[in-house]
Amino acid sequence: MKSLKIKTEGGYLIATAAPDPDFPGIDVEFVPDDEPIEHTRPRVLFEKSNIGPLRVLIWADKHNEDYTNEVVFNSI
């Protein structure tokens, strides 16, 4: 899968297409330069399902694999 990797202070922002064809969108995560092990990273997923509203899912807790926030755009 293609990705866009952008160098930032202290790491990289990596953007990829969301892998689920029923929920097309873009997935962006921050990967620190000095991360010794892989775990849940700061991440934002912006998606539009084929039948539901546009939404954003946010993973803000690196110790939890479940998203911590959801924003739903019902007017779109």
JONORNOR-V106967 format. One line per field, one symbol per residue. ss: DSSP state (A for helix, B for strand, O for the rest). burial: b if it has 16 or more other C-alpha atoms within 10 Angstrom, else e. A space follows every 50 residues. Layout:
ss=???
burial=???
This chain:
ss=OOBBBBBBOOBBBBBBBOOOOOBBBBBBBBBBOOOOOOOOOOBBBBBBBO OOOBBBBBBOOOOOOOOOBBBBBOOO
burial=eeeeeeeeeeebbbbbbbeeeebbbbbbbbbeeeeeeeebbbbbbbbbee eeebbbbbbbeeeeeebeeeeeeeee
